[in-house]
Amino acid sequence: MRVGEKSKIRIKKKHGFGRELKVDELKFPKDCTDEDSPLRKRLLKEIIIYEVELCGFIERKDIEQNGIFFKYFVTKQAKHEWETPSDRDEVKFSIEIVQGTRTLWKKEDWDTNMLDPEMTCSVYKILSSFKRREESIVEVKATFVPEHDQEIMKQFDKNKEYDESKPLFYKITLKRLVKIEDWFSDEGTIVKNLRKGRGRNPFIDSSVKIRLQVIVNNEVKVNNYPEKDPISNEPYDFYESENIKAMTKEEGAKLLQKIDGDLFAIKLDEYSLPSLMIKIIKSMKKNGVVEVTTNRLDKLQSNFANEQIGFDQYSLFKEGDDIKFRITLVDCDHPGYFYKKTIKEKLEVILRMKGTATNFFKSKLSNNYKKAADLYQKINGYYNFGDATNNYAKEDATTQEYIETNKQL
């Protein structure tokens, strides 16, 4: 039921007061306590109709299904938010521990990570159940803190009496969650998702518009991030600046138009960025921001240099460098499937892929031979499966232009 809803609930005799099992657990109305009363006898023989109105409710969740932590939601997370903190994830949250009317401990804007030794057992367990932007109050069983989390008791205000026989209430607001991944499980490439994007991931043939900052040994080598937020004129914040998701559709379009000339426009299937950066971009969603720290030179010194943005990975990086880069995926497109394209568009795709494969083959790096072979194989697949000649777009195959283009294809 929903708040304010009124319903009639009809219960059959065999499921109501006339049931045969667990009769001793039935709770008769006050007027029916006497076994000989006519109303009681009637309840035993007839169906029951309850008229129910839901005036309100409090949503409560047992975090660990053991009766120790009960969560009361104040502000629930957005529907698309499902991630919770774990391992080394970074968090920013405010916490207040209350007993009765007394605040025993309080900390605002605690910017830390889940491995922080100052984060005690109870705080870790509770925070692990939170999602981005969630605000909740968690009731902690009275016996838990004295027995399992005496470290948090050391933080309590000594001037305010703590009663070990009464439960504690943790008021927490998770303001920021940065998920951290070890991409290759070797501690060589650590990816921080500073801001979660929305929508679909870019395809390999997508055109993207990005902000990119490359830092080598604490020195910025490539950068198109502004020093100040283009809207607020405050110092640029990688977490919140240019956050289109927080704007209206009109405000977002206005911002994109304003900053369009400052963005790097990249076509991913031209392979003009290192393979690691392309993989990172393909894993992102629009409006997302990532920060990557890596020592994987083999993943950076690959593909082609990008003269347009002044980025040459072969001269920029060397063995032993401390390398960090940030990427904001501001915008991207999603081209249609190859088999749905017109014959002219198919020819353009084939020629572009063939040119890229040839450039890989001619390059001196041995790893690029495999990329060339993969591209040639992909082109060959378009022909083997009939995608190149299926005329899905239903063009007029009798025109001279179609015939000539088909010959070239």
C-alpha positions in Angstrom: 0.0 0.0 0.0 0.9 3.6 -0.4 0.6 6.4 2.1 -3.1 7.7 2.1 -4.3 4.5 0.4 -7.5 2.9 1.8 -8.2 -0.7 1.1 -10.7 -3.5 2.0 -9.0 -6.8 2.7 -11.2 -9.9 2.4 -10.0 -13.0 4.3 -11.6 -16.4 3.9 -12.8 -18.3 7.0 -10.1 -21.0 6.6 -7.4 -18.3 6.7 -9.1 -16.1 9.4 -10.5 -16.9 12.8 -11.9 -20.2 11.6 -8.5 -21.7 10.7 -7.5 -25.0 12.2 -3.7 -24.4 12.7 -2.2 -22.3 15.5 -5.6 -21.4 16.9 -3.9 -20.4 20.2 -2.1 -17.5 18.4 -5.3 -15.8 17.2 -6.0 -12.4 18.7 -9.7 -11.8 18.9 -11.1 -8.3 19.2 -11.9 -7.0 22.7 -15.6 -7.7 22.3 -15.0 -11.3 21.4 -12.9 -12.5 24.3 -15.8 -14.5 25.8 -16.0 -17.9 24.0 -19.8 -18.0 24.2 -20.3 -14.5 22.8 -22.4 -14.4 19.5 -19.9 -12.1 17.8 -17.0 -14.6 18.5 -19.0 -17.5 17.1 -19.8 -15.4 14.0 -16.1 -14.7 13.4 -15.4 -18.4 13.5 -17.9 -19.2 10.8 -17.7 -16.3 8.3 -15.3 -14.4 6.2 -13.6 -11.2 7.6 -13.3 -7.8 5.9 -10.8 -5.4 7.2 -10.9 -1.7 6.2 -7.3 -0.4 6.3 -5.9 3.1 5.7 -2.1 3.5 5.6 -1.4 6.9 7.3 2.4 6.7 7.2 5.3 4.4 7.7 9.0 4.4 8.5 11.3 2.4 6.3 13.7 0.3 8.4 16.4 -2.0 7.2 18.4 -4.5 9.2 21.9 -4.0 7.6 23.4 -7.3 8.6 20.3 -9.3 9.2 21.3 -9.9 12.8 19.3 -7.3 14.7 22.4 -5.1 15.5 22.2 -2.3 13.0 18.8 -0.9 12.0 18.8 1.8 9.3 16.1 4.5 9.1 16.2 6.3 5.7 16.1 10.1 5.8 17.0 10.7 2.2 17.4 7.7 -0.1 19.8 7.5 -2.9 18.8 8.1 -6.5 17.4 5.0 -8.4 20.5 4.7 -10.6 22.8 4.6 -7.6 23.8 1.1 -6.5 27.4 1.3 -5.6 28.5 1.1 -1.9 32.0 1.8 -0.4 34.4 -1.1 0.0 38.1 -1.9 0.1 40.2 1.2 -0.6 37.3 3.5 -1.9 37.5 7.1 -0.9 34.5 8.7 0.9 33.5 12.1 2.2 30.8 12.0 4.8 29.4 13.7 8.0 28.7 11.7 11.1 27.0 12.4 14.4 26.6 9.8 17.2 23.6 10.5 19.5 22.2 8.9 22.6 18.9 10.4 23.6 19.2 14.1 23.3 23.0 14.1 23.8 25.5 14.3 21.0 28.5 12.1 22.0 30.6 12.7 18.9 30.4 14.6 15.7 32.6 15.1 12.6 31.7 17.1 9.5 33.0 16.5 6.0 35.3 13.6 6.9 37.4 13.1 3.7 39.1 9.8 3.9 39.2 6.2 2.6 37.7 2.9 3.8 41.2 1.7 5.0 41.6 4.7 7.4 42.7 3.3 10.8 40.6 6.0 12.5 37.5 4.5 11.0 36.3 2.2 13.7 34.4 -1.1 13.4 30.9 0.2 13.7 31.5 3.2 11.4 32.9 0.9 8.7 30.1 -1.6 8.9 27.4 1.1 8.7 29.1 3.1 6.0 29.6 0.0 3.8 25.8 -0.1 3.4 25.4 3.5 2.2 25.1 4.8 -1.4 26.0 8.2 -2.9 24.0 11.1 -1.4 22.2 8.9 1.1 21.3 10.3 4.5 20.2 7.9 7.1 20.0 7.3 10.9 21.3 3.9 12.1 20.3 2.5 15.4 23.1 0.4 17.0 22.2 -2.3 19.6 23.3 -1.2 23.1 25.7 -4.2 23.6 27.6 -3.9 20.4 29.8 -0.8 21.0 31.0 -1.8 24.5 31.8 -5.3 23.3 33.1 -4.8 19.8 34.0 -1.2 19.2 35.6 0.4 22.2 37.7 2.6 19.9 34.7 4.7 19.1 34.0 5.1 22.8 37.3 6.9 23.1 36.0 9.6 20.8 32.9 10.4 22.9 32.6 13.7 24.7 33.8 13.0 28.3 31.6 15.7 29.6 28.5 13.9 28.4 27.5 10.7 30.1 27.3 7.5 28.0 24.8 4.9 29.0 26.0 1.4 27.9 22.5 0.0 28.4 20.9 2.2 25.7 21.3 2.1 21.9 23.3 4.6 19.9 22.0 6.4 16.8 24.5 7.2 14.0 23.4 10.1 11.8 25.4 9.8 8.6 25.3 11.6 5.2 27.5 10.1 2.5 28.4 13.2 0.4 30.9 11.6 -2.0 32.0 8.2 -3.0 35.0 7.5 -5.2 35.3 3.9 -6.4 38.9 2.8 -6.9 39.9 -0.1 -9.1 43.1 -2.0 -9.7 42.6 -2.5 -13.4 45.2 -5.2 -14.1 45.3 -6.6 -10.6 49.0 -5.8 -10.3 48.9 -2.4 -8.5 50.3 -1.0 -11.7 47.2 0.9 -12.8 44.8 2.4 -10.2 41.7 4.0 -11.6 39.6 6.4 -9.5 36.1 7.3 -10.6 35.9 10.9 -9.3 32.5 11.4 -10.8 30.1 8.8 -12.1 28.6 9.5 -15.5 25.3 8.4 -17.0 24.1 6.9 -20.3 25.8 4.6 -22.6 29.5 3.9 -23.0 31.3 5.1 -26.1 31.8 2.6 -29.0 35.2 2.1 -30.7 33.9 4.1 -33.6 32.5 6.9 -31.4 33.7 10.5 -31.6 34.2 11.9 -28.1 34.9 15.4 -26.6 37.1 15.3 -23.6 39.1 17.2 -21.1 42.5 15.7 -20.6 45.3 16.4 -18.1 48.6 14.4 -18.2 51.0 14.7 -15.4 54.5 13.2 -15.5 56.7 13.3 -12.4 54.4 16.0 -10.9 54.8 18.2 -14.0 51.7 18.9 -16.2 52.5 18.0 -19.8 49.1 18.1 -21.5 46.1 20.0 -20.1 42.9 21.6 -21.4 41.3 21.9 -17.9 40.6 25.6 -17.0 41.9 27.0 -13.7 38.5 28.2 -12.8 35.0 26.8 -13.1 33.4 28.4 -16.2 30.1 29.0 -14.4 30.9 29.8 -10.8 34.4 31.3 -11.5 35.6 29.4 -8.4 38.8 27.2 -8.5 38.2 24.2 -10.7 36.9 21.1 -8.8 37.4 17.8 -10.5 34.5 16.3 -8.6 31.8 19.0 -9.2 32.9 21.5 -11.9 31.1 21.2 -15.2 28.7 18.7 -13.7 26.0 18.6 -16.5 24.0 16.0 -14.6 23.2 18.6 -11.9 22.0 21.2 -14.5 18.8 21.6 -16.4 18.8 20.5 -20.1 19.0 24.1 -21.2 21.8 24.9 -18.8 23.8 21.9 -19.9 23.4 22.8 -23.6 24.5 26.3 -22.9 27.6 25.1 -21.0 28.5 22.7 -23.9 28.3 25.5 -26.4 30.5 27.7 -24.2 33.3 25.2 -23.7 33.2 23.4 -27.0 36.2 25.2 -28.4 38.3 24.2 -25.4 37.6 20.4 -25.6 39.7 17.8 -27.4 37.7 16.1 -30.1 38.9 12.5 -30.6 37.7 9.8 -33.0 38.5 6.6 -31.1 38.9 4.4 -34.1 41.7 6.6 -35.4 43.8 5.3 -32.4 45.3 8.7 -31.7 45.6 8.0 -28.0 47.4 5.3 -26.1 45.4 2.0 -25.8 45.0 2.4 -22.0 43.4 5.8 -22.5 41.0 4.5 -25.1 40.0 1.6 -22.9 39.4 4.0 -20.0 37.3 6.3 -22.2 35.3 3.3 -23.5 34.5 2.3 -19.9 33.2 5.8 -19.0 29.8 7.4 -19.4 29.0 10.9 -20.4 29.8 13.5 -17.6 32.1 11.0 -15.9 35.5 11.9 -14.5 38.4 9.5 -13.8 41.9 9.8 -12.4 44.4 7.2 -13.4 47.8 6.5 -11.9 49.9 4.0 -13.8 53.4 2.6 -14.5 52.4 0.4 -17.4 54.5 1.9 -20.1 53.5 -0.9 -22.5 49.9 0.3 -22.3 50.9 3.9 -22.8 53.5 3.7 -25.6 51.0 2.3 -28.1 48.9 3.5 -31.1 49.7 6.8 -32.8 50.8 10.2 -31.5 48.2 12.9 -31.6 49.7 16.0 -33.3 46.4 17.9 -33.1 46.6 18.1 -29.3 50.4 18.0 -29.1 50.5 14.6 -27.4 53.3 12.2 -28.3 53.3 9.2 -25.9 56.6 7.9 -27.3 58.6 11.0 -26.3 56.6 12.0 -23.3 56.9 8.8 -21.2 59.9 6.8 -20.2 60.6 3.9 -17.8 60.4 4.8 -14.1 58.2 7.9 -14.6 55.3 8.6 -12.2 52.4 9.0 -14.6 49.0 10.3 -13.8 46.2 11.5 -16.1 42.6 12.7 -15.6 39.8 12.5 -18.2 36.4 14.1 -18.3 34.1 12.6 -20.9 32.0 15.7 -21.8 30.2 14.4 -24.8 30.1 11.4 -27.2 28.1 10.0 -30.1 27.0 6.5 -30.8 27.2 5.7 -34.6 24.7 3.1 -35.9 25.6 -0.5 -36.7 27.6 -1.1 -39.8 25.0 -3.2 -41.6 22.4 -0.4 -41.3 24.6 2.2 -43.0 24.2 3.4 -46.6 26.6 2.0 -49.2 28.5 5.2 -49.3 28.9 5.3 -45.5 30.1 1.7 -45.5 32.8 2.5 -48.1 34.0 5.4 -45.9 34.2 3.1 -42.9 36.1 0.3 -44.8 38.6 2.8 -46.3 39.2 4.4 -42.9 39.7 1.0 -41.2 42.0 -0.1 -44.0 44.1 3.0 -43.8 44.4 2.6 -40.0 45.4 -1.0 -40.3 48.0 -0.1 -43.0 49.5 2.5 -40.7 49.7 0.0 -37.9 51.4 -2.5 -40.2 53.9 0.0 -41.4 54.8 1.1 -37.8 58.0 -0.3 -36.3 56.4 -1.5 -33.0 55.8 -5.3 -33.1 52.6 -5.0 -31.0 51.0 -3.0 -33.7 51.1 -5.9 -36.2 48.5 -7.7 -34.2 46.3 -4.6 -34.2 46.6 -4.4 -38.0 45.7 -8.0 -38.3 42.6 -7.5 -36.0 41.4 -4.6 -38.2 41.9 -6.6 -41.4 40.0 -9.5 -39.8 37.1 -7.2 -38.8 36.9 -5.8 -42.4 36.9 -9.4 -43.7 34.1 -10.2 -41.4 31.9 -7.5 -42.9 32.2 -9.2 -46.2 31.9 -12.8 -45.0 28.7 -12.2 -43.1 27.2 -10.1 -45.9 27.0 -6.8 -43.9 28.9 -4.9 -46.6 26.5 -5.8 -49.4 23.1 -6.3 -47.7 21.5 -3.0 -48.8 19.7 -2.7 -45.4 19.0 1.0 -46.1 17.0 -0.1 -49.2 18.7 2.3 -51.6 18.0 2.3 -55.3 20.5 -0.3 -56.6 19.9 0.7 -60.2 21.4 4.3 -59.9 24.8 4.9 -61.4 26.2 6.3 -58.1 25.1 3.1 -56.3 26.7 0.9 -58.9 30.0 2.8 -58.9 30.2 2.9 -55.1 29.3 -0.8 -54.9 32.2 -1.6 -57.3 34.6 0.3 -55.1 33.3 -1.5 -52.0 
